[in-house]
């Protein structure tokens, strides 16, 4: 779109998981894009656990992949252990997870970005976002360089005014050995955005060669790994095990005796951390009756040089960490490569955003990832992808793509961020999705690949694969519905909870002769098994969509809505819901409030028609 060296259509600030997806998406769609990152070597760095996916997070990765993103294909290429979580439970809550070689993962993403047309990667740190009349005009770096643009996507992770803590020691930083971004945080405040603080943390890393694995429990990956990308047929690479050990009462006593030196409990750390990934100090305080907590020893790379201690995130002093490691089975003689720390950082509550992830105050300014109050690589990637898509569409004067709660976990996440008070880092769970049976990991392509194709992200290779999936699915479903056994369709047998013919059916010569892929067979079987539940969800979605189609005027004056409660007025003015359905999901809004708003809108519409 533009030719000048320092003029871009879109600038992405930050090269983490959100930034990588945002830059790739915007450039692939056609915007001349610049990715501004402190170092090319840390693009898509796994700064916390060396893993992708997990409960509900795996579904997000599959959705990112279905839309044409990078995370799924990169995980398949660099994963060192794959497991399908909740395998013994229903398909709605089964989620893929993989340990990755974090160095190869970062290098792979960087390579994909360097091959992306319309994308330039520049090293540097943003200091200021230039705005003219509430419209983004460019980005100024800390070294004085100026780059002009029509849209900017801020994906700064934990770097905004980051303060790191280990015991009483505090230092500025975005993550280990990297500087904090202070000037950009001040700039966001000056632009009128509400900026608040959150906290997260990470455990110690150990020298893998110094661990006695005989004292731990080994955990292997799945015999047949489940790929993340719909382009991956199978994963045949040798997998590396993880190991499990436990804390004990001696460790708990050690920590309790040193709570007066723990920043979380001395008042040194004043912000809230993730409830569902608590520090070991918080665990022993919150669950005082437990005598031990599980610790996963996870390799960070294929060569197994370092081990991530999943389960003992902490910010206690280094000498306490040393003693804790010595008291744990298998790590008595382990060498700590780098100590655990907590980090406090600035974020912008997402209620300041439109559903497109563009800020309400500044046109062309998008936020994605931890800056919106979320945690996790996967949540960041999902937001980055959508911000990249919508920034490119804004530049092209097209309507934004907003995924509904019924379409994707990404849609659930964005809607939650816009309708909820976030006082701790937001993490996705399957329980957050009302229609999770329809939002399975196996059908993300059927839900989203058409959208990815329409916006320009899905290439010909992925599109051909998707068309093959649809053709095979339809052909197999037709066969199962029209083939009978003992007077009953095979499709109906698959609905039985304990179907005695399941394995017999999938091994039928007729199905083998069709040449249907194994992943397609599994997905169609799941559709058959849960057909009744899916039909109920479809009816519920129809009702949901009625309210979602009723868009609320951006300039609606809730103070002038007669009979609306004062609390409801305050909430709606603060959250500014985009639709009537979204208004109903704002905390504290009642069905009666929604009815009053409907009456107000009907009166206004009637008045306008009469005028």
Secondary structure, 3 states (H helix, E strand, C coil): CCCCCCECCEEEECCCHHHHHHHHHHHHHCCCEEEEECCHHHCCCCCCCCEEECCCHHHHHHHHHHCCCCHHHHHHHHEEEEEEECCCCCHHHCEEEEEECHHHHHHHHHHHHHCCCCEEEEECCEEEEEECCCEEEEEEECCCCEEECCEEEECCCCCECCEEEECCEEEECCECCECCECHHHHHHHHCCCCCEEEEEEECCEEEHHHCCHHHCEEECCCCCCCCCCCCCCCCCCCCCCEEEEECCHHHHHHHHHCHHHCHHHHCCCCCCCCHHHCCHHHHHHHCCCCCCCEEEEEECCCCCCEEEEECCCCCCCHHHHHHHHHCCCCCCCCCEEECCEEEEEEECCHHHECCCCEECCCECEEECCHHHCECCHHHHHHHHHHHHHHHHHHHCCCCCCCCCCCCCHHHHHHHHHHHCCCCCCECCCHHHCCCCCCCCHHHHHHHHHHHHHHHCCCCHHHHHHHHHHHHHHHHHHHHHHHCEECCEEHHHHCCCCCCCCHHHHHCCHHHHHHCCCHHHHHHHHHHHHCHHHHHHHHHHHHHHHHHHCCECCCCCCHHHCCCCCHHHHHHHHHHCCCEHHHHHCCCCCCHHHHHHHHHHHHHHHHHHHHC
